[in-house]
Amino acid sequence: MDGLTGIANRRHFDVALDRELRRALRHGSALALLLMDIDSFKAYNDHFGHQEGDACLTRVAQALAGMLKRPGDVAARYGGEEFAAILPDTTLEQARAVANAIRLHIAGLNLPHAPGALRPHVTLSIGVAAFDGAAPGLPAEPAALIEAADRALYAAKRGGRDRVAAHGDAH
């Protein structure tokens, strides 16, 4: 567990992603990955201070974990202000819908953001990628799934933040 946020840490994430990807390969099923970043978090920390920044990270992490209901779903702190979600048996389109629900839920918390931030409340940018064991596409490697989700996350940021982008969207 991550000591600050109370959700899975990066090590648990790495192990779970490898395990779930191997399971998806064996069963010919889908596996989705969401990478999430709190928008303009440096400005948040600079304005409110690191203690409030830590409290914000914890609130976002707990809200994220509360959105993932299925037993195999994993919410993890990926690093800094980045979070990840592993969604077994979830296609890219299903994952995009989950990501949008998470994005709206976090925005709906109405956590105040620093003056001059994109929105007056804390928002997330989310990148989505999926492996589908029943169809050709991404290689069956954790690094390929992470890289695809990371590229999608940066596309969401380039596109204006507070949005979801999926691997394969026009960039």
Backbone as a ProteinNet text record, in pm:
[ID]
protein_1_A
[PRIMARY]
MDGLTGIANRRHFDVALDRELRRALRHGSALALLLMDIDSFKAYNDHFGHQEGDACLTRVAQALAGMLKRPGDVAARYGGEEFAAILPDTTLEQARAVANAIRLHIAGLNLPHAPGALRPHVTLSIGVAAFDGAAPGLPAEPAALIEAADRALYAAKRGGRDRVAAHGDAH
[TERTIARY]
83.5	0	87.2	37	103	78.3	184	174	90.1	88.4	14.1	-133.8	-162	-298.4	-382.2	-318.1	-392.2	-438.3	-397	-428.5	-301	-309.9	-193.6	-77.7	44.2	162.8	211.3	318.9	370.9	415	476.5	521.9	402.6	296.8	176.3	116.6	116.4	67	143.3	277.1	359.9	328.8	317.9	288.6	148.6	51	-87.5	-102.5	-36.5	-46.9	10.2	124.6	185.1	92.6	39.1	-49.7	-176.1	-239.4	-364.2	-341	-226.6	-196.5	-175.5	-106.5	-88.8	-224.2	-312.1	-445.6	-526.2	-518	-590.2	-539.7	-410.9	-353.6	-405.8	-404.4	-451.4	-596.9	-679.6	-823.6	-871	-780.1	-820.9	-915.7	-894.7	-983.5	-914.1	-988.4	-936.3	-883.3	-793.6	-739.6	-713.9	-769.3	-751	-668	-599.8	-517.2	-551.8	-573.8	-592.5	-473.5	-413.8	-314.4	-375.5	-370.5	-438.4	-340.5	-357.3	-269.7	-356.3	-332.7	-404.8	-352.1	-442.2	-402.5	-344.5	-231.2	-166.8	-143.4	-94.1	-77.3	33.7	135.3	241.1	182.5	92.4	27.9	-54.5	-118	-194.5	-101.4	9.3	106	164.8	197.6	256.3	158.8	31	-69.9	-111.9	-142.7	-199.9	-96.6	21.8	123.9	120.5	231.1	245.6	152.8	119	25.7	-111.3	-159.7	-288	-275.1	-158.3	-134	-145.1	-86.8	-97.8	-243.2	-316.9	-458.3	-536.6	-505.4	-571.3	-541.8	-415.2	-377.9	-457.4	-470.6	-542.2	-690.1	-751.1	-893.9	-918.1	-830.9	-845.5	-826.6	-724.7	-697.6	-815.7	-871.2	-983.2	-1108.5	-1129.9	-1244.1	-1226.1	-1103.9	-1074	-1100.6	-1046.8	-1064.5	-1213.2	-1290	-1432.6	-1510.5	-1454.4	-1520.4	-1497.3	-1393.8	-1358.8	-1420	-1526.6	-1609	-1578.8	-1527.3	-1510.6	-1388.6	-1393.1	-1283.3	-1146.3	-1138.3	-1009	-954.9	-1037.6	-993	-888.8	-788.7	-683.1	-666.2	-675.6	-641.3	-505.5	-413.6	-278.6	-224.7	-136.2	-59.9	58.6	67.4	170.8	298.6	283.1	398	356.5	407.4	374.3	224.7	176	31.8	-32.7	32.2	-21.5	-79.3	-192.5	-259.6	-282.4	-309.4	-336.3	-453.2	-522.6	-627.7	-611	-610.6	-606	-747.9	-800.9	-939.8	-944.6	-945.8	-955.2	-1088.2	-1087	-1208.6	-1278.7	-1199.1	-1252.7	-1192.3	-1278.3	-1232.5	-1194.6	-1136.5	-1096.9	-1218.2	-1327.8	-1446.6	-1508.6	-1511.3	-1561.7	-1471.9	-1341.7	-1246.4	-1260.7	-1287.1	-1308.1	-1429.4	-1534.4	-1653.7	-1621.9	-1546	-1505	-1420	-1326.6	-1239.1	-1319.8	-1416.8	-1499.8	-1579.7	-1629.9	-1703.2	-1610.4	-1486.8	-1389.2	-1358.7	-1334.2	-1302	-1415	-1538	-1653.1	-1669.9	-1645.5	-1658	-1556.1	-1430.9	-1326.9	-1361.3	-1403.2	-1443.1	-1560	-1651.5	-1769.2	-1739.3	-1617	-1578.2	-1564.3	-1546	-1531.1	-1420.4	-1306.5	-1190.5	-1133.2	-1124	-1078.1	-935.6	-911.5	-778.6	-716.5	-591.6	-518.7	-576.5	-571.9	-614.6	-532	-596.4	-525.7	-516.2	-562.6	-562.9	-669.7	-662.5	-755.9	-901.2	-935.8	-1070.3	-1058.2	-1165.8	-1157.9	-1152.1	-1169.8	-1165	-1064.9	-1023.8	-926.2	-986.7	-907.9	-950.1	-841.2	-879.2	-786.9	-778.4	-659.8	-641.8	-618.3	-678.7	-670.6	-636.2	-538	-502	-548.9	-605.6	-664	-596.9	-562.8	-513.1	-570.3	-579.6	-631.9	-563.1	-544.1	-497.5	-618.8	-634.5	-745.9	-689	-698.7	-645.1	-713.2	-831.5	-905.9	-881.3	-801.1	-779	-635.7	-577.7	-442.6	-443.6	-332	-323.2	-195	-206.7	-89.5	-19.1	114.1	185.8	145.4	154.5	113.7	226.4	264.4	372.3	327.8	353.9	316.4	372.2	496.9	559.3	484	433.7	360.2	227.8	160.7	33	55.3	158.6	190	226.7	309.2	351.2	231.3	140.7	21.8	-67.7	-87	-169.3	-101.5	30.5	106.4	97.4	108.7	93.6	-46.9	-147	-284.7	-301.2	-239	-245.2	-188	-73.8	-14.6	-96.6	-165.5	-258.1	-372.6	-421.6	-528.1	-477.6	-354.7	-297.5	-278.9	-224.1	-205.7	-340	-443	-575.8	-650.1	-589.7	-651.7	-674.6	-631.9	-649	-796.1	-823	-959.1	-1034.7	-968.2	-1030.3	-970.5	-1035.3	-991.4	-946.7	-832.1	-787.3	-753.5	-781	-754.4	-649.4	-572.1	-475.8	-548.6	-493.3	-556.4	-640.8	-672.5	-742.8	-650.4	-706.6	-624.8	-555.4	-425.7	-351.9	-331
-120.2	0	125.4	228.1	357.8	420.7	461.8	512.7	638.5	722	847.3	827.2	763.2	762.8	642.3	535.6	417.8	327.1	355.9	264.5	189.1	100.6	20.9	111.4	64.8	140.7	94.4	155.6	125.6	-20.2	-73.1	-212.3	-307	-284.5	-367.4	-351.7	-230.4	-204	-287.8	-283.6	-356.6	-506.4	-562.5	-706	-737.1	-653.3	-677.3	-664.9	-567.4	-550.7	-672	-718.7	-837.2	-958.6	-978.1	-1092.2	-1084.3	-967.8	-953.7	-963.7	-917.9	-930	-1076.5	-1150.8	-1294.4	-1366.1	-1326.7	-1387.4	-1354.9	-1229.1	-1189.9	-1270	-1291.8	-1372.4	-1515.6	-1575.3	-1714.3	-1728.8	-1631.2	-1641.1	-1570.9	-1506.3	-1432.9	-1318.6	-1256.3	-1148.4	-1012.4	-909.3	-772.4	-729	-631.6	-570.1	-423.5	-335.9	-192.7	-131.8	-24.6	50.6	198	263.9	408.6	469	571.6	652.9	790.7	841.4	967.1	1062.2	1189.6	1291.3	1407.8	1454.6	1572.1	1693	1766.3	1880.9	1993	2046.9	2163.7	2143	2024.3	1994.9	2078	2113.7	2198.9	2331.4	2388.6	2514.3	2493.9	2377.1	2345.6	2347.9	2273	2266.9	2403.8	2479.6	2612.3	2704.6	2693.6	2781.9	2736.4	2607.7	2558.4	2499.9	2464.6	2401.1	2249.9	2188.8	2044.9	1962.3	2009.6	1932.2	1924.1	2036.3	2034.5	1954.3	1962.2	1881.8	1733.9	1692.5	1551.7	1514	1604.1	1576.9	1564.7	1647.3	1640.5	1505.9	1464.6	1335.6	1222	1226.9	1122.8	1123.6	1241.5	1249.6	1196.3	1234	1186.1	1033.9	983.7	839	761.9	808	738.4	744.1	858.5	870	775.6	767.8	675.9	532.3	493.7	356.2	325.4	422	402.5	382.8	426.9	411.8	272.4	203.2	72.2	-35.2	-95.8	-183.9	-332.6	-372.7	-515.9	-570.4	-696	-751.5	-743.9	-760	-758.8	-620.4	-517	-380.2	-335.4	-264.1	-215.4	-64.9	10.3	152.3	165	238.9	250.2	391.5	427	550.1	514	579.1	547.2	623.4	742.8	824.4	969.7	1042.3	1184	1205.4	1284.5	1310.4	1225.8	1115.6	1024.8	899.5	857.4	737.1	644.6	518.2	420.3	333	278.5	180.7	66.1	-54.3	-176.1	-231.5	-251.9	-295.9	-425.3	-541.4	-668.5	-680.3	-759.2	-787.7	-659.2	-561.1	-430.6	-388.6	-359.4	-315.4	-167.5	-120.8	19.7	111.4	79.7	166.5	161.7	44.2	35.1	115.3	104.8	177.6	328.2	372.1	514.7	564.1	482.8	520.3	526.2	429.2	430.9	554.5	583.9	700.2	829.2	842.1	963.5	973.3	859.7	860.8	903.3	853.9	892.4	1041.5	1088.6	1230.4	1318.8	1284.2	1363.1	1354.2	1237	1219.5	1306.2	1306.1	1386.8	1534.8	1578.4	1719.1	1752.2	1655.1	1675.8	1685.8	1647.4	1664.8	1813.6	1895.3	2040.7	2078.1	2006.6	2042.7	2171.8	2277.8	2404.9	2393.2	2458.8	2458.5	2596.2	2606.6	2733.4	2836.6	2963.7	3067.9	3057.2	3075.9	3069.7	2929.6	2827.9	2692	2683.8	2578.4	2558.1	2571.6	2507.5	2511.4	2555.6	2605.7	2646.3	2527.4	2405.7	2285.5	2186.9	2090.3	1990.3	1902.4	1878.9	1795.8	1693.3	1594.6	1490.9	1488.6	1460.2	1417.8	1267	1193.4	1047	991.2	901.6	827.6	683.8	629.5	495.4	410.1	287.7	189.7	54.3	-35.3	-169.1	-272.5	-387.9	-506.5	-594.7	-647.9	-738.4	-871.7	-971.3	-1103.7	-1171.1	-1121.6	-1183.1	-1112.5	-1005.4	-929.3	-877.3	-866.1	-811.2	-664.2	-618	-478	-458.2	-406.8	-382.7	-513.8	-511	-630.6	-667.6	-795.5	-844.5	-824.7	-700.4	-667.4	-549.6	-555.5	-442.9	-309.7	-309.6	-184.1	-123.7	-207.1	-157	-95.5	-157.6	-105.5	27.5	32.1	155.7	267.1	235.9	337.1	391.2	303.6	346.9	435.5	397.9	479.1	612.1	610.3	732.6	828.7	775.9	861.3	921.3	841.7	892	998.5	978.7	1078.4	1211.8	1206.2	1331.6	1393.7	1312.2	1366.8	1440.8	1387	1453.2	1586.8	1589.1	1714.2	1815.6	1769.8	1860.6	1910.7	1828.9	1865.4	1962.6	2002.1	2102.3	2060.1	1940.7	1888.8	1866.5	1809.7	1779.6	1702.5	1598.4	1517.4	1377.6	1292.5	1153.6	1139.9	1074.6	1038.6	890	822.8	679.6	650.8	544.8	499.1	475.5	529.7	512.4	631.2	722.5	845.9	925.1	1004.1	1092.3	1192.9	1207.6	1300.4	1432.9
0	0	0	-67.7	-65.9	71	137.8	273.9	287.2	185.3	193.1	160.5	48.5	-4.3	38.9	84.4	127.3	14.8	-109.2	-219.6	-257.5	-353.3	-393.3	-434.8	-407.2	-447.9	-585.2	-631.1	-764.7	-777.3	-673.3	-679	-696.6	-619.3	-631.9	-772.4	-823.2	-958.7	-1060.4	-1053.2	-1150	-1147.6	-1028	-1013.3	-1066.1	-1029.3	-1071.8	-1223.2	-1284.3	-1429.5	-1501.3	-1456.7	-1518.2	-1503.4	-1383.3	-1357	-1443.7	-1448.6	-1523.9	-1674.4	-1721.3	-1863.9	-1902.1	-1816.8	-1843.6	-1841.9	-1750.8	-1743	-1869.7	-1914.7	-2036.8	-2157.2	-2163.2	-2271.7	-2267.4	-2149.1	-2133.7	-2173.9	-2136.3	-2158.1	-2285	-2356.6	-2476.3	-2442.9	-2328.5	-2284.6	-2293.2	-2262.9	-2270.1	-2134	-2137.6	-2016.9	-2048.3	-1966.2	-1989.3	-1877.6	-1914.8	-1821	-1834.5	-1720.9	-1717.3	-1644.8	-1703.2	-1633.6	-1615.8	-1492.6	-1457.2	-1391.7	-1420	-1364.6	-1317.3	-1194.3	-1145.9	-1222.5	-1284.9	-1366.8	-1281.1	-1325.8	-1263.4	-1113.9	-1077.6	-935.1	-872.3	-948.9	-894	-847.6	-926.8	-887.5	-759.9	-746.1	-625.9	-503.7	-513.9	-403.6	-372.1	-476.3	-455.5	-383.7	-416.2	-356	-216	-201.1	-75.5	20.7	-30	53.3	41.7	82.6	62.6	150.5	269.9	353.1	286.6	235.3	163.8	34.3	-29.3	-149.2	-119.1	-6.6	34.6	61.3	126	153.8	23.4	-74.1	-204.9	-271.8	-270.2	-329.6	-265.2	-133.3	-61.6	-97.6	-105.8	-141.6	-282.4	-375.7	-514	-519	-449.5	-448.3	-392.3	-282.3	-219.6	-308.5	-373.6	-465.4	-584.3	-636.7	-746.9	-703.7	-589.4	-541.1	-522.4	-477.6	-457.4	-586	-697.5	-827.9	-886.9	-842.1	-897.6	-809.3	-856.7	-773.1	-789.2	-906.1	-930.8	-856.6	-815	-734.7	-801.7	-933.1	-1000.8	-1032.4	-1019.9	-1049.5	-947.8	-993.5	-905.1	-925.7	-816.5	-816.4	-750.1	-812.2	-758	-773.9	-683.1	-700.8	-788.7	-902	-1000.2	-968.4	-912.4	-874.6	-867.7	-769.6	-757.9	-755.5	-852.8	-862.6	-971.7	-1006.3	-1107.6	-1042.3	-1097.4	-1050.6	-1168.6	-1138.3	-1243.4	-1200.5	-1299.2	-1273.3	-1372	-1318.6	-1400.1	-1401.8	-1522.8	-1539.1	-1620.6	-1553.1	-1626	-1699.9	-1806.3	-1884.1	-1928	-1969.4	-2007.5	-2140.9	-2237.2	-2369.5	-2365.1	-2473.5	-2482.2	-2466	-2533.2	-2523.4	-2384.5	-2323.8	-2186.3	-2091.9	-2112.7	-2028	-2046.4	-2168	-2192.9	-2112.4	-2106.8	-2029.6	-1879.9	-1829.9	-1689.1	-1661	-1751.1	-1733.6	-1728.3	-1816.1	-1813.8	-1684.4	-1634.7	-1507.5	-1393	-1393	-1289.9	-1300.3	-1422.3	-1443.7	-1390.6	-1423.4	-1377.2	-1225.6	-1169.3	-1024.9	-949.9	-996.3	-930.6	-943.3	-1061.4	-1079.1	-986.7	-969.2	-885.7	-737.2	-696.1	-556.4	-522.1	-626.9	-611.2	-513.5	-522.5	-441.6	-499.9	-421.7	-477.6	-531.4	-644.1	-705.6	-687.5	-723.4	-711.8	-808	-770.3	-864.5	-993	-1105.9	-1233.4	-1291.2	-1218.4	-1272.8	-1382.3	-1460.7	-1571.7	-1526.4	-1417.7	-1360.4	-1214.6	-1155.2	-1014.9	-918.8	-972.4	-890.1	-951.4	-871.9	-914.5	-1024.1	-1129.3	-1242.2	-1274.5	-1354.4	-1399.4	-1551.3	-1601.7	-1739.8	-1733.2	-1826	-1820.6	-1958.4	-1959.7	-2079.5	-2066.2	-2174	-2173.5	-2281	-2243.3	-2340.9	-2302.7	-2400.8	-2372.1	-2459.4	-2401.2	-2471.6	-2491.4	-2611	-2636.6	-2682.8	-2596	-2626.9	-2744.2	-2782.7	-2892.8	-3025.8	-3025.2	-3148.7	-3150.9	-3270.8	-3278.4	-3237.4	-3186.9	-3144.1	-3066.9	-2947.2	-2863.9	-2831.1	-2824.9	-2780.4	-2638	-2606.8	-2474.5	-2374.5	-2353.8	-2260.5	-2175.4	-2043.6	-1958.5	-2009.1	-2054.8	-2099.5	-2217.7	-2307.9	-2424.9	-2382.4	-2287.3	-2238.2	-2164.7	-2080.4	-2007.2	-2104.7	-2202.7	-2300.3	-2378.6	-2418.7	-2493	-2405.8	-2279.4	-2188.4	-2160	-2148	-2121.8	-2240.8	-2361.6	-2481.1	-2485.2	-2451.6	-2449.1	-2341	-2224.4	-2116.8	-2165.6	-2232	-2280	-2392.2	-2469.5	-2570	-2500.2	-2388.4	-2311.7	-2257.6	-2211.7	-2159.9	-2272.6	-2384.9	-2499.8	-2550.8	-2537.5	-2586	-2496.7	-2385.6	-2300	-2156.6	-2118	-1981	-1948	-1830	-1785.7	-1894	-1946.5	-2051.3	-2054	-2130.9	-2150.7	-2295.4	-2314.4	-2448.8	-2446.7	-2554.8	-2562.8	-2669.4	-2645.8	-2744	-2875.9	-2982.7	-3112.1	-3153.4	-3060.3	-3099.3	-3191	-3278	-3361.4	-3269.9	-3287.5	-3200	-3268.8
[MASK]
+++++++++++++++++++++++++++++++++++++++++++++++++++++++++++++++++++++++++++++++++++++++++++++++++++++++++++++++++++++++++++++++++++++++++++++++++++++++++++++++++++++++++++

